[in-house]
Amino acid sequence: MTQHTYYTAEELSRVLSVSVPTLARWRVKGTGPKYIKRGGRVLYRDDELQAWEERNTRVATRDTN
């Protein structure tokens, strides 16, 4: 079984340089990294964070078509 690192909302907010309320807003909207709730705590798994970052990586800010 693969061992994963889990981040709390507070830890992830520092990693991503966003506020904890922003992470909460993303959870409500479904736009942030996937998360789990364990013992009432929101946790983000390292591989889910990486997948979310890859899905949201952009190479240009405008449409090239």
Secondary structure, DSSP 4 states (H G I P E B T S, - for coil): -----EEEHHHHHHHHT--HHHHHHHHHHT-S---EEETTEEEEEHHHHHHHHHHT--S-SS---
